[in-house]
Amino acid sequence: MPKIAVGLLIMALLSLALGVFTQGQLGHAPLVAAAVLFIVGLIAWVLGRRIKFDPQLR
């Protein structure tokens, strides 16, 4: 898993925890940020996967 994808997913979890533990004092901003970071992290994970190619297929 690429380092950028891991960082984005960790930030999404931290933002989700902030949104849950502040009990709505900050509005919906942390939850929206968590959703956006999670989606971007998944995209980074999918794009960062390396496809191993074996040129000697038998």
C-alpha distance matrix in Angstrom:
0.0 3.8 6.5 8.5 6.8 6.9 10.3 11.5 11.0 12.7 15.4 15.9 16.6 18.9 20.6 21.2 22.7 24.8 26.1 27.0 28.6 30.7 32.3 32.7 34.2 31.8 32.1 29.3 27.4 24.7 24.1 23.9 21.5 19.3 19.4 18.8 15.8 14.3 15.0 13.8 10.4 10.3 11.6 9.1 6.2 8.9 10.1 7.2 7.0 9.3 12.4 14.3 17.9 20.7 23.9 26.2 26.1 29.1
3.8 0.0 3.8 5.5 5.4 6.5 8.8 10.1 10.9 12.5 14.5 15.6 16.9 18.7 20.1 21.3 22.9 24.6 26.0 27.3 28.9 30.5 32.4 32.5 33.7 31.0 31.5 28.8 26.4 24.0 23.8 23.3 20.5 18.9 19.2 17.9 14.8 14.2 14.8 12.6 9.7 10.6 11.0 7.6 6.4 9.4 9.2 6.0 7.6 9.7 13.3 15.3 18.7 21.8 24.5 27.2 27.5 30.8
6.5 3.8 0.0 3.8 5.4 5.1 6.1 8.6 9.9 10.5 12.3 14.2 15.4 16.5 18.2 19.9 21.1 22.4 24.3 25.8 26.9 28.4 30.6 30.8 31.7 29.0 29.9 27.5 25.0 22.4 22.7 22.5 19.3 17.8 18.9 17.6 14.1 14.2 15.5 13.1 10.1 12.1 12.9 9.4 9.0 12.5 12.3 9.3 11.4 13.4 17.1 18.9 22.2 25.2 27.9 30.5 31.0 34.3
8.5 5.5 3.8 0.0 3.8 5.4 5.1 6.2 8.6 9.9 10.5 12.2 14.3 15.3 16.3 18.2 19.9 20.9 22.4 24.3 25.7 26.8 28.9 28.7 29.5 26.6 27.3 24.8 22.1 19.9 20.3 19.6 16.4 15.4 16.3 14.5 11.1 11.8 12.8 9.9 7.6 10.3 10.6 7.1 8.1 11.5 11.0 9.0 11.9 14.4 17.9 20.3 23.5 26.7 29.2 32.1 32.4 35.8
6.8 5.4 5.4 3.8 0.0 3.8 5.4 5.1 6.2 8.6 9.9 10.5 12.4 14.3 15.2 16.4 18.4 19.9 21.0 22.5 24.3 25.7 27.5 27.3 28.6 25.8 26.2 23.4 21.2 18.8 18.5 18.0 15.2 13.6 14.0 12.7 9.5 9.1 10.1 8.0 4.7 6.9 8.1 5.3 5.3 9.0 9.6 8.1 10.4 13.5 16.8 19.4 22.7 26.0 28.7 31.5 31.4 34.6
6.9 6.5 5.1 5.4 3.8 0.0 3.8 5.5 5.2 6.1 8.6 9.8 10.6 12.3 14.1 15.3 16.6 18.3 19.9 21.1 22.5 24.3 26.2 26.6 27.7 25.3 26.0 23.5 21.4 18.5 18.5 18.7 15.8 13.7 14.8 14.3 10.7 10.1 12.2 10.8 7.2 9.3 11.4 9.0 8.1 11.9 13.0 11.0 12.6 15.5 18.8 21.0 24.5 27.5 30.5 33.0 32.9 36.0
10.3 8.8 6.1 5.1 5.4 3.8 0.0 3.8 5.5 5.1 6.2 8.6 9.9 10.5 12.2 14.1 15.3 16.4 18.3 19.9 21.0 22.4 24.6 24.8 25.5 22.9 24.0 21.8 19.3 16.5 17.1 17.2 13.9 12.4 14.3 13.3 9.5 10.2 12.6 10.7 7.9 11.1 12.7 10.3 10.6 14.3 14.9 13.1 15.4 18.2 21.7 24.0 27.4 30.5 33.3 35.9 36.1 39.2
11.5 10.1 8.6 6.2 5.1 5.5 3.8 0.0 3.8 5.4 5.1 6.1 8.7 9.8 10.4 12.2 14.2 15.1 16.3 18.3 19.9 21.0 22.9 22.6 23.6 20.8 21.4 18.9 16.4 13.9 14.2 13.9 10.7 9.3 10.8 9.6 5.8 6.8 9.1 7.3 5.0 8.6 10.2 8.6 9.6 13.0 13.7 13.0 15.4 18.6 21.8 24.6 27.8 31.1 33.8 36.6 36.4 39.6
11.0 10.9 9.9 8.6 6.2 5.2 5.5 3.8 0.0 3.8 5.4 4.9 6.3 8.7 9.8 10.4 12.4 14.2 15.2 16.5 18.3 20.0 21.6 21.8 23.2 20.8 21.2 18.6 16.8 13.8 13.4 13.8 11.3 8.6 9.9 10.1 6.7 5.6 8.8 8.5 5.5 7.9 10.7 9.8 9.6 12.8 14.5 13.8 15.5 18.9 21.8 24.5 27.9 31.0 34.0 36.5 36.0 39.0
12.7 12.5 10.5 9.9 8.6 6.1 5.1 5.4 3.8 0.0 3.8 5.3 5.1 6.2 8.6 9.8 10.6 12.3 14.2 15.3 16.4 18.3 20.3 20.9 22.0 19.9 20.9 18.8 16.9 13.5 13.9 15.0 12.2 9.6 12.0 12.5 9.0 8.8 12.2 11.8 9.1 11.7 14.4 13.1 12.8 16.3 17.8 16.6 18.2 21.4 24.5 26.9 30.4 33.4 36.4 38.8 38.6 41.5
15.4 14.5 12.3 10.5 9.9 8.6 6.2 5.1 5.4 3.8 0.0 3.8 5.4 5.0 6.0 8.5 9.7 10.4 12.2 14.1 15.2 16.3 18.6 18.7 19.4 16.9 18.0 16.1 13.7 10.6 11.6 12.3 9.1 7.5 10.5 10.4 7.0 8.4 11.7 11.0 9.3 12.5 14.7 13.6 14.3 17.6 18.7 17.9 20.1 23.3 26.5 29.1 32.5 35.7 38.5 41.2 41.0 44.1
15.9 15.6 14.2 12.2 10.5 9.8 8.6 6.1 4.9 5.3 3.8 0.0 3.8 5.5 5.1 6.1 8.6 9.8 10.5 12.3 14.2 15.4 17.0 16.9 18.4 16.0 16.4 13.9 12.1 8.9 8.8 9.6 7.1 4.3 7.0 7.9 5.2 5.5 9.1 9.6 8.4 10.8 13.3 13.3 13.8 16.6 18.2 18.1 20.0 23.5 26.3 29.2 32.4 35.7 38.6 41.2 40.6 43.6
16.6 16.9 15.4 14.3 12.4 10.6 9.9 8.7 6.3 5.1 5.4 3.8 0.0 3.8 5.4 5.0 6.1 8.6 9.8 10.5 12.1 14.2 15.8 16.5 18.1 16.4 17.1 14.9 13.8 10.2 9.9 11.9 10.0 6.8 9.5 11.3 8.9 8.2 12.0 12.9 11.1 13.0 16.0 15.9 15.6 18.6 20.6 20.1 21.5 25.0 27.7 30.3 33.8 36.8 39.9 42.2 41.6 44.4
18.9 18.7 16.5 15.3 14.3 12.3 10.5 9.8 8.7 6.2 5.0 5.5 3.8 0.0 3.8 5.4 5.0 6.2 8.6 9.9 10.5 12.1 14.4 15.3 16.1 14.4 15.8 14.4 12.8 9.1 10.2 12.4 10.0 7.9 11.4 12.7 10.3 10.9 14.6 14.9 13.4 15.9 18.6 18.0 18.2 21.4 23.0 22.3 24.1 27.4 30.4 32.9 36.4 39.4 42.5 44.9 44.5 47.4
20.6 20.1 18.2 16.3 15.2 14.1 12.2 10.4 9.8 8.6 6.0 5.1 5.4 3.8 0.0 3.8 5.4 5.0 6.2 8.6 10.0 10.6 12.7 12.7 13.6 11.4 12.5 10.8 9.1 5.3 6.8 8.9 6.7 5.2 9.0 10.3 8.8 10.0 13.2 13.8 13.3 15.8 18.1 18.0 18.8 21.6 23.1 23.0 25.0 28.5 31.4 34.2 37.5 40.7 43.6 46.2 45.7 48.7
21.2 21.3 19.9 18.2 16.4 15.3 14.1 12.2 10.4 9.8 8.5 6.1 5.0 5.4 3.8 0.0 3.8 5.4 5.1 6.2 8.6 10.1 11.2 11.6 13.5 12.0 12.4 10.4 9.9 6.3 5.7 8.8 8.1 5.4 8.3 10.9 10.0 9.9 13.2 14.7 14.0 15.7 18.5 19.0 19.3 21.8 23.8 23.9 25.4 29.0 31.6 34.5 37.8 40.9 43.9 46.4 45.6 48.4
22.7 22.9 21.1 19.9 18.4 16.6 15.3 14.2 12.4 10.6 9.7 8.6 6.1 5.0 5.4 3.8 0.0 3.8 5.4 5.1 6.0 8.4 10.1 11.6 13.1 12.4 13.5 12.5 12.2 8.5 8.9 12.2 11.3 9.0 12.1 14.5 13.2 13.1 16.6 17.9 16.8 18.6 21.6 21.7 21.7 24.5 26.5 26.2 27.6 31.1 33.8 36.4 39.9 42.9 46.0 48.3 47.6 50.3
24.8 24.6 22.4 20.9 19.9 18.3 16.4 15.1 14.2 12.3 10.4 9.8 8.6 6.2 5.0 5.4 3.8 0.0 3.8 5.5 5.4 6.0 8.6 9.5 10.1 9.1 10.9 10.6 9.9 6.5 8.3 11.5 10.4 9.4 12.8 14.7 13.6 14.5 17.8 18.7 18.1 20.4 22.9 23.0 23.5 26.3 28.0 27.7 29.6 33.1 35.9 38.6 42.0 45.2 48.2 50.6 50.1 52.9
26.1 26.0 24.3 22.4 21.0 19.9 18.3 16.3 15.2 14.2 12.2 10.5 9.8 8.6 6.2 5.1 5.4 3.8 0.0 3.8 5.7 5.6 6.6 6.7 8.5 7.5 8.1 7.4 7.8 4.9 5.7 9.2 9.4 8.6 11.2 13.6 13.5 14.2 17.0 18.4 18.4 20.3 22.7 23.3 24.0 26.4 28.2 28.5 30.2 33.8 36.5 39.4 42.6 45.9 48.8 51.3 50.5 53.3
27.0 27.3 25.8 24.3 22.5 21.1 19.9 18.3 16.5 15.3 14.1 12.3 10.5 9.9 8.6 6.2 5.1 5.5 3.8 0.0 3.8 5.7 5.6 7.5 9.9 10.2 10.6 10.1 11.3 8.6 8.2 12.0 12.6 10.9 13.2 16.1 15.9 15.8 18.8 20.6 20.1 21.6 24.4 25.2 25.3 27.7 29.8 30.0 31.4 35.0 37.5 40.2 43.6 46.6 49.8 52.0 51.1 53.7
28.6 28.9 26.9 25.7 24.3 22.5 21.0 19.9 18.3 16.4 15.2 14.2 12.1 10.5 10.0 8.6 6.0 5.4 5.7 3.8 0.0 3.8 5.4 8.3 9.3 10.3 11.9 12.4 13.1 10.5 11.2 14.9 14.9 13.5 16.3 18.9 18.3 18.5 21.7 23.2 22.5 24.3 27.1 27.4 27.6 30.3 32.3 32.1 33.6 37.1 39.7 42.4 45.8 48.8 52.0 54.2 53.5 56.1
30.7 30.5 28.4 26.8 25.7 24.3 22.4 21.0 20.0 18.3 16.3 15.4 14.2 12.1 10.6 10.1 8.4 6.0 5.6 5.7 3.8 0.0 3.8 5.7 5.7 7.0 9.1 10.6 11.3 9.5 11.0 14.2 14.4 14.1 16.8 19.0 18.8 19.6 22.6 23.8 23.6 25.7 28.1 28.5 29.2 31.8 33.5 33.5 35.3 38.8 41.6 44.4 47.7 50.9 53.9 56.3 55.6 58.4
32.3 32.4 30.6 28.9 27.5 26.2 24.6 22.9 21.6 20.3 18.6 17.0 15.8 14.4 12.7 11.2 10.1 8.6 6.6 5.6 5.4 3.8 0.0 3.8 5.8 8.0 8.6 9.9 11.9 10.7 11.1 14.4 15.5 15.0 17.1 19.7 20.0 20.5 23.1 24.9 24.9 26.5 29.0 29.9 30.4 32.7 34.6 35.0 36.6 40.2 42.7 45.6 48.9 52.0 55.0 57.4 56.5 59.2
32.7 32.5 30.8 28.7 27.3 26.6 24.8 22.6 21.8 20.9 18.7 16.9 16.5 15.3 12.7 11.6 11.6 9.5 6.7 7.5 8.3 5.7 3.8 0.0 3.8 5.4 4.9 6.9 9.2 9.2 9.7 12.3 13.8 14.2 15.9 18.1 19.1 19.9 22.1 23.8 24.4 26.0 28.1 29.2 30.1 32.2 33.9 34.6 36.4 40.0 42.5 45.6 48.8 52.0 54.9 57.5 56.5 59.3
34.2 33.7 31.7 29.5 28.6 27.7 25.5 23.6 23.2 22.0 19.4 18.4 18.1 16.1 13.6 13.5 13.1 10.1 8.5 9.9 9.3 5.7 5.8 3.8 0.0 3.8 5.6 8.7 9.9 10.2 11.9 14.1 15.0 15.9 18.1 19.8 20.5 21.8 24.1 25.3 25.9 28.0 29.9 30.6 31.8 34.1 35.5 36.0 38.1 41.7 44.4 47.4 50.6 53.9 56.7 59.4 58.6 61.5
31.8 31.0 29.0 26.6 25.8 25.3 22.9 20.8 20.8 19.9 16.9 16.0 16.4 14.4 11.4 12.0 12.4 9.1 7.5 10.2 10.3 7.0 8.0 5.4 3.8 0.0 3.8 6.5 6.6 7.3 9.7 11.3 11.8 13.3 15.5 16.7 17.5 19.3 21.3 22.2 23.1 25.4 27.0 27.6 29.1 31.4 32.5 33.1 35.4 38.9 41.7 44.8 47.9 51.3 54.0 56.7 56.1 59.1
32.1 31.5 29.9 27.3 26.2 26.0 24.0 21.4 21.2 20.9 18.0 16.4 17.1 15.8 12.5 12.4 13.5 10.9 8.1 10.6 11.9 9.1 8.6 4.9 5.6 3.8 0.0 3.8 5.6 7.5 8.5 9.7 11.4 13.0 14.3 15.7 17.2 18.7 20.3 21.6 22.9 24.7 26.2 27.4 28.9 30.8 32.0 33.0 35.2 38.8 41.3 44.6 47.5 51.0 53.6 56.4 55.5 58.5
29.3 28.8 27.5 24.8 23.4 23.5 21.8 18.9 18.6 18.8 16.1 13.9 14.9 14.4 10.8 10.4 12.5 10.6 7.4 10.1 12.4 10.6 9.9 6.9 8.7 6.5 3.8 0.0 3.8 5.8 5.4 6.2 8.6 10.0 10.8 12.4 14.2 15.5 16.8 18.4 19.8 21.4 22.9 24.3 25.7 27.4 28.8 29.9 32.0 35.6 38.0 41.3 44.2 47.7 50.3 53.0 52.1 55.0
27.4 26.4 25.0 22.1 21.2 21.4 19.3 16.4 16.8 16.9 13.7 12.1 13.8 12.8 9.1 9.9 12.2 9.9 7.8 11.3 13.1 11.3 11.9 9.2 9.9 6.6 5.6 3.8 0.0 3.8 5.5 5.2 6.0 8.5 10.0 10.5 12.0 14.0 15.5 16.3 17.8 19.9 21.1 22.1 23.9 25.8 26.8 27.8 30.2 33.7 36.3 39.6 42.5 46.0 48.5 51.4 50.7 53.8
24.7 24.0 22.4 19.9 18.8 18.5 16.5 13.9 13.8 13.5 10.6 8.9 10.2 9.1 5.3 6.3 8.5 6.5 4.9 8.6 10.5 9.5 10.7 9.2 10.2 7.3 7.5 5.8 3.8 0.0 3.8 5.5 5.0 6.0 8.6 9.9 10.3 12.0 14.2 15.1 15.9 18.1 19.8 20.5 21.8 24.1 25.4 25.9 28.1 31.7 34.4 37.5 40.6 44.0 46.7 49.5 48.8 51.8
24.1 23.8 22.7 20.3 18.5 18.5 17.1 14.2 13.4 13.9 11.6 8.8 9.9 10.2 6.8 5.7 8.9 8.3 5.7 8.2 11.2 11.0 11.1 9.7 11.9 9.7 8.5 5.4 5.5 3.8 0.0 3.8 5.4 5.0 6.2 8.7 9.8 10.5 12.4 14.2 15.0 16.5 18.5 19.8 20.8 22.7 24.3 25.2 27.1 30.8 33.2 36.4 39.4 42.7 45.5 48.1 47.2 50.1
23.9 23.3 22.5 19.6 18.0 18.7 17.2 13.9 13.8 15.0 12.3 9.6 11.9 12.4 8.9 8.8 12.2 11.5 9.2 12.0 14.9 14.2 14.4 12.3 14.1 11.3 9.7 6.2 5.2 5.5 3.8 0.0 3.8 5.4 5.1 6.2 8.6 9.8 10.8 12.3 14.0 15.5 16.7 18.3 19.8 21.4 22.6 24.0 26.1 29.7 32.0 35.4 38.2 41.7 44.2 47.1 46.1 49.2
21.5 20.5 19.3 16.4 15.2 15.8 13.9 10.7 11.3 12.2 9.1 7.1 10.0 10.0 6.7 8.1 11.3 10.4 9.4 12.6 14.9 14.4 15.5 13.8 15.0 11.8 11.4 8.6 6.0 5.0 5.4 3.8 0.0 3.8 5.4 5.1 6.0 8.4 9.9 10.5 11.8 14.1 15.3 16.1 17.9 19.9 20.9 21.7 24.1 27.7 30.3 33.6 36.5 40.0 42.5 45.4 44.7 47.9
19.3 18.9 17.8 15.4 13.6 13.7 12.4 9.3 8.6 9.6 7.5 4.3 6.8 7.9 5.2 5.4 9.0 9.4 8.6 10.9 13.5 14.1 15.0 14.2 15.9 13.3 13.0 10.0 8.5 6.0 5.0 5.4 3.8 0.0 3.8 5.5 5.2 6.0 8.6 9.9 10.2 12.1 14.2 15.0 16.1 18.2 19.8 20.4 22.4 26.0 28.6 31.7 34.8 38.2 40.9 43.6 42.8 45.8
19.4 19.2 18.9 16.3 14.0 14.8 14.3 10.8 9.9 12.0 10.5 7.0 9.5 11.4 9.0 8.3 12.1 12.8 11.2 13.2 16.3 16.8 17.1 15.9 18.1 15.5 14.3 10.8 10.0 8.6 6.2 5.1 5.4 3.8 0.0 3.8 5.5 5.1 6.2 8.6 9.8 10.7 12.4 14.2 15.2 16.7 18.4 19.7 21.5 25.1 27.3 30.7 33.5 37.0 39.6 42.3 41.3 44.2
18.8 17.9 17.6 14.5 12.7 14.3 13.3 9.6 10.1 12.5 10.4 7.9 11.3 12.7 10.3 10.9 14.5 14.7 13.6 16.1 18.9 19.0 19.7 18.1 19.8 16.7 15.7 12.4 10.5 9.9 8.7 6.2 5.1 5.5 3.8 0.0 3.8 5.4 5.2 6.1 8.4 10.0 10.7 12.2 14.1 15.5 16.5 17.9 20.2 23.7 26.1 29.5 32.2 35.8 38.2 41.1 40.3 43.5
15.8 14.8 14.1 11.1 9.5 10.7 9.5 5.8 6.7 9.0 7.0 5.2 8.9 10.3 8.8 10.0 13.2 13.6 13.5 15.9 18.3 18.8 20.0 19.1 20.5 17.5 17.2 14.2 12.0 10.3 9.8 8.6 6.0 5.2 5.5 3.8 0.0 3.8 5.5 5.1 5.9 8.5 9.8 10.2 11.9 14.1 15.1 15.8 18.2 21.7 24.4 27.6 30.6 34.0 36.6 39.5 38.9 42.1
14.3 14.2 14.2 11.8 9.1 10.1 10.2 6.8 5.6 8.8 8.4 5.5 8.2 10.9 10.0 9.9 13.1 14.5 14.2 15.8 18.5 19.6 20.5 19.9 21.8 19.3 18.7 15.5 14.0 12.0 10.5 9.8 8.4 6.0 5.1 5.4 3.8 0.0 3.8 5.5 5.0 6.2 8.6 9.8 10.4 12.3 14.2 15.0 16.7 20.3 22.7 25.9 28.9 32.3 35.1 37.7 36.9 39.9
15.0 14.8 15.5 12.8 10.1 12.2 12.6 9.1 8.8 12.2 11.7 9.1 12.0 14.6 13.2 13.2 16.6 17.8 17.0 18.8 21.7 22.6 23.1 22.1 24.1 21.3 20.3 16.8 15.5 14.2 12.4 10.8 9.9 8.6 6.2 5.2 5.5 3.8 0.0 3.8 5.4 5.2 6.3 8.6 9.8 10.7 12.3 14.0 15.7 19.4 21.4 24.9 27.6 31.1 33.6 36.4 35.4 38.5
13.8 12.6 13.1 9.9 8.0 10.8 10.7 7.3 8.5 11.8 11.0 9.6 12.9 14.9 13.8 14.7 17.9 18.7 18.4 20.6 23.2 23.8 24.9 23.8 25.3 22.2 21.6 18.4 16.3 15.1 14.2 12.3 10.5 9.9 8.6 6.1 5.1 5.5 3.8 0.0 3.8 5.4 5.0 6.1 8.5 9.9 10.5 11.9 14.3 17.8 20.2 23.6 26.3 29.9 32.3 35.3 34.7 37.9
10.4 9.7 10.1 7.6 4.7 7.2 7.9 5.0 5.5 9.1 9.3 8.4 11.1 13.4 13.3 14.0 16.8 18.1 18.4 20.1 22.5 23.6 24.9 24.4 25.9 23.1 22.9 19.8 17.8 15.9 15.0 14.0 11.8 10.2 9.8 8.4 5.9 5.0 5.4 3.8 0.0 3.8 5.4 5.0 6.1 8.6 9.9 10.2 12.3 15.9 18.6 21.7 24.8 28.2 30.8 33.7 33.1 36.3
10.3 10.6 12.1 10.3 6.9 9.3 11.1 8.6 7.9 11.7 12.5 10.8 13.0 15.9 15.8 15.7 18.6 20.4 20.3 21.6 24.3 25.7 26.5 26.0 28.0 25.4 24.7 21.4 19.9 18.1 16.5 15.5 14.1 12.1 10.7 10.0 8.5 6.2 5.2 5.4 3.8 0.0 3.8 5.4 5.0 6.2 8.6 9.7 10.9 14.6 16.7 20.0 22.9 26.3 29.0 31.7 30.8 33.8
11.6 11.0 12.9 10.6 8.1 11.4 12.7 10.2 10.7 14.4 14.7 13.3 16.0 18.6 18.1 18.5 21.6 22.9 22.7 24.4 27.1 28.1 29.0 28.1 29.9 27.0 26.2 22.9 21.1 19.8 18.5 16.7 15.3 14.2 12.4 10.7 9.8 8.6 6.3 5.0 5.4 3.8 0.0 3.8 5.4 5.2 6.1 8.3 10.2 13.6 15.6 19.2 21.7 25.3 27.6 30.5 29.8 33.0
9.1 7.6 9.4 7.1 5.3 9.0 10.3 8.6 9.8 13.1 13.6 13.3 15.9 18.0 18.0 19.0 21.7 23.0 23.3 25.2 27.4 28.5 29.9 29.2 30.6 27.6 27.4 24.3 22.1 20.5 19.8 18.3 16.1 15.0 14.2 12.2 10.2 9.8 8.6 6.1 5.0 5.4 3.8 0.0 3.8 5.5 5.2 5.8 8.6 11.8 14.6 17.8 20.6 24.2 26.5 29.6 29.2 32.6
6.2 6.4 9.0 8.1 5.3 8.1 10.6 9.6 9.6 12.8 14.3 13.8 15.6 18.2 18.8 19.3 21.7 23.5 24.0 25.3 27.6 29.2 30.4 30.1 31.8 29.1 28.9 25.7 23.9 21.8 20.8 19.8 17.9 16.1 15.2 14.1 11.9 10.4 9.8 8.5 6.1 5.0 5.4 3.8 0.0 3.8 5.6 5.1 6.3 10.0 12.6 15.7 18.8 22.2 24.9 27.6 27.1 30.3
8.9 9.4 12.5 11.5 9.0 11.9 14.3 13.0 12.8 16.3 17.6 16.6 18.6 21.4 21.6 21.8 24.5 26.3 26.4 27.7 30.3 31.8 32.7 32.2 34.1 31.4 30.8 27.4 25.8 24.1 22.7 21.4 19.9 18.2 16.7 15.5 14.1 12.3 10.7 9.9 8.6 6.2 5.2 5.5 3.8 0.0 3.8 5.5 5.6 9.0 10.7 14.2 16.9 20.4 22.9 25.7 24.9 28.1
10.1 9.2 12.3 11.0 9.6 13.0 14.9 13.7 14.5 17.8 18.7 18.2 20.6 23.0 23.1 23.8 26.5 28.0 28.2 29.8 32.3 33.5 34.6 33.9 35.5 32.5 32.0 28.8 26.8 25.4 24.3 22.6 20.9 19.8 18.4 16.5 15.1 14.2 12.3 10.5 9.9 8.6 6.1 5.2 5.6 3.8 0.0 3.8 5.6 8.2 10.2 13.8 16.1 19.8 21.9 25.0 24.6 28.1
7.2 6.0 9.3 9.0 8.1 11.0 13.1 13.0 13.8 16.6 17.9 18.1 20.1 22.3 23.0 23.9 26.2 27.7 28.5 30.0 32.1 33.5 35.0 34.6 36.0 33.1 33.0 29.9 27.8 25.9 25.2 24.0 21.7 20.4 19.7 17.9 15.8 15.0 14.0 11.9 10.2 9.7 8.3 5.8 5.1 5.5 3.8 0.0 3.8 6.3 9.4 12.4 15.2 18.7 21.1 24.1 24.1 27.6
7.0 7.6 11.4 11.9 10.4 12.6 15.4 15.4 15.5 18.2 20.1 20.0 21.5 24.1 25.0 25.4 27.6 29.6 30.2 31.4 33.6 35.3 36.6 36.4 38.1 35.4 35.2 32.0 30.2 28.1 27.1 26.1 24.1 22.4 21.5 20.2 18.2 16.7 15.7 14.3 12.3 10.9 10.2 8.6 6.3 5.6 5.6 3.8 0.0 3.7 6.4 9.4 12.5 15.9 18.6 21.4 21.1 24.4
9.3 9.7 13.4 14.4 13.5 15.5 18.2 18.6 18.9 21.4 23.3 23.5 25.0 27.4 28.5 29.0 31.1 33.1 33.8 35.0 37.1 38.8 40.2 40.0 41.7 38.9 38.8 35.6 33.7 31.7 30.8 29.7 27.7 26.0 25.1 23.7 21.7 20.3 19.4 17.8 15.9 14.6 13.6 11.8 10.0 9.0 8.2 6.3 3.7 0.0 3.8 6.2 9.2 12.6 15.2 18.0 18.1 21.6
12.4 13.3 17.1 17.9 16.8 18.8 21.7 21.8 21.8 24.5 26.5 26.3 27.7 30.4 31.4 31.6 33.8 35.9 36.5 37.5 39.7 41.6 42.7 42.5 44.4 41.7 41.3 38.0 36.3 34.4 33.2 32.0 30.3 28.6 27.3 26.1 24.4 22.7 21.4 20.2 18.6 16.7 15.6 14.6 12.6 10.7 10.2 9.4 6.4 3.8 0.0 3.8 6.2 9.7 12.4 15.1 14.7 18.2
14.3 15.3 18.9 20.3 19.4 21.0 24.0 24.6 24.5 26.9 29.1 29.2 30.3 32.9 34.2 34.5 36.4 38.6 39.4 40.2 42.4 44.4 45.6 45.6 47.4 44.8 44.6 41.3 39.6 37.5 36.4 35.4 33.6 31.7 30.7 29.5 27.6 25.9 24.9 23.6 21.7 20.0 19.2 17.8 15.7 14.2 13.8 12.4 9.4 6.2 3.8 0.0 3.8 6.6 9.7 12.1 12.2 15.5
17.9 18.7 22.2 23.5 22.7 24.5 27.4 27.8 27.9 30.4 32.5 32.4 33.8 36.4 37.5 37.8 39.9 42.0 42.6 43.6 45.8 47.7 48.9 48.8 50.6 47.9 47.5 44.2 42.5 40.6 39.4 38.2 36.5 34.8 33.5 32.2 30.6 28.9 27.6 26.3 24.8 22.9 21.7 20.6 18.8 16.9 16.1 15.2 12.5 9.2 6.2 3.8 0.0 3.8 6.2 9.0 9.2 12.9
20.7 21.8 25.2 26.7 26.0 27.5 30.5 31.1 31.0 33.4 35.7 35.7 36.8 39.4 40.7 40.9 42.9 45.2 45.9 46.6 48.8 50.9 52.0 52.0 53.9 51.3 51.0 47.7 46.0 44.0 42.7 41.7 40.0 38.2 37.0 35.8 34.0 32.3 31.1 29.9 28.2 26.3 25.3 24.2 22.2 20.4 19.8 18.7 15.9 12.6 9.7 6.6 3.8 0.0 3.8 5.5 6.3 9.8
23.9 24.5 27.9 29.2 28.7 30.5 33.3 33.8 34.0 36.4 38.5 38.6 39.9 42.5 43.6 43.9 46.0 48.2 48.8 49.8 52.0 53.9 55.0 54.9 56.7 54.0 53.6 50.3 48.5 46.7 45.5 44.2 42.5 40.9 39.6 38.2 36.6 35.1 33.6 32.3 30.8 29.0 27.6 26.5 24.9 22.9 21.9 21.1 18.6 15.2 12.4 9.7 6.2 3.8 0.0 3.8 5.8 9.3
26.2 27.2 30.5 32.1 31.5 33.0 35.9 36.6 36.5 38.8 41.2 41.2 42.2 44.9 46.2 46.4 48.3 50.6 51.3 52.0 54.2 56.3 57.4 57.5 59.4 56.7 56.4 53.0 51.4 49.5 48.1 47.1 45.4 43.6 42.3 41.1 39.5 37.7 36.4 35.3 33.7 31.7 30.5 29.6 27.6 25.7 25.0 24.1 21.4 18.0 15.1 12.1 9.0 5.5 3.8 0.0 3.8 6.2
26.1 27.5 31.0 32.4 31.4 32.9 36.1 36.4 36.0 38.6 41.0 40.6 41.6 44.5 45.7 45.6 47.6 50.1 50.5 51.1 53.5 55.6 56.5 56.5 58.6 56.1 55.5 52.1 50.7 48.8 47.2 46.1 44.7 42.8 41.3 40.3 38.9 36.9 35.4 34.7 33.1 30.8 29.8 29.2 27.1 24.9 24.6 24.1 21.1 18.1 14.7 12.2 9.2 6.3 5.8 3.8 0.0 3.8
29.1 30.8 34.3 35.8 34.6 36.0 39.2 39.6 39.0 41.5 44.1 43.6 44.4 47.4 48.7 48.4 50.3 52.9 53.3 53.7 56.1 58.4 59.2 59.3 61.5 59.1 58.5 55.0 53.8 51.8 50.1 49.2 47.9 45.8 44.2 43.5 42.1 39.9 38.5 37.9 36.3 33.8 33.0 32.6 30.3 28.1 28.1 27.6 24.4 21.6 18.2 15.5 12.9 9.8 9.3 6.2 3.8 0.0
